[in-house]
Amino acid sequence: MPWVNSKCVGCGNCVRVCPVEGVIRIENGKAVIDNYKCIRCGKCFDACPVGAIRPNYENPALRGMGRGYGRGRGKWDEF
């Protein structure tokens, strides 16, 4: 899933290249991506002139998620 960092300048290139209408929109001068509709084609990554659209593994808000840290049932929940 792509996400948009603070470098976004709101140029709209990502909106124009996205093959799925309505996935990316510009709000308050920044791109916003609807990850439920995104097909993960990657075209927005290449279209961004400032590199503001980044892959999810670079999202600091998601650090530690999906690797077993604090999510889901653990060994001790079985009892």
C-alpha positions in Angstrom: 0.0 0.0 0.0 1.4 3.4 -0.9 1.2 6.3 1.5 2.1 10.0 1.1 4.7 11.7 3.2 5.1 15.4 4.0 7.1 16.1 0.8 3.9 16.2 -1.3 3.5 19.4 -3.2 0.0 18.6 -4.5 0.9 18.7 -8.2 -1.7 16.0 -9.1 0.6 13.9 -11.3 -0.4 10.8 -9.2 -4.1 11.5 -9.7 -3.6 11.7 -13.5 -1.6 8.5 -13.8 -3.7 6.3 -11.5 -5.7 3.8 -13.6 -8.6 3.6 -11.0 -10.7 6.7 -10.7 -11.1 8.2 -7.3 -8.3 6.3 -5.6 -6.1 9.4 -5.3 -7.4 12.9 -4.6 -5.9 16.2 -3.6 -7.1 17.5 -0.2 -5.7 20.6 1.4 -2.9 20.7 -1.1 -1.7 17.1 -0.5 -2.4 13.8 -2.1 -4.6 11.3 -0.3 -4.7 7.7 -1.3 -7.7 5.4 -0.6 -5.9 2.2 0.2 -9.2 0.2 0.0 -9.5 1.0 -3.7 -5.8 1.0 -4.6 -4.7 -1.8 -6.9 -1.0 -1.4 -6.1 0.1 -0.8 -9.6 2.9 1.5 -8.6 2.3 4.2 -11.3 2.0 6.9 -8.6 5.5 6.2 -7.3 7.0 6.9 -10.7 4.8 9.9 -11.4 5.7 11.8 -8.2 8.4 14.4 -9.0 9.4 14.8 -5.3 9.2 11.1 -4.2 6.4 11.8 -1.7 4.5 8.6 -2.4 6.2 5.8 -0.6 5.7 2.0 0.0 4.1 1.0 3.3 7.3 -0.5 4.7 8.6 3.0 5.0 5.6 4.3 6.9 6.8 5.2 10.4 3.2 4.9 11.7 3.2 1.2 10.9 6.6 0.3 12.3 6.4 -3.0 14.2 3.0 -3.9 12.7 2.7 -7.3 11.1 5.8 -8.8 12.7 4.1 -10.2 15.8 4.8 -7.2 18.0 1.7 -6.4 20.0 -0.9 -7.7 17.6 -3.0 -10.8 17.6 -3.0 -13.8 20.0 0.2 -14.7 21.7 1.5 -17.9 23.3 0.1 -16.9 26.7 -3.4 -16.2 25.4 -4.1 -19.9 25.0 -4.9 -20.4 28.6 
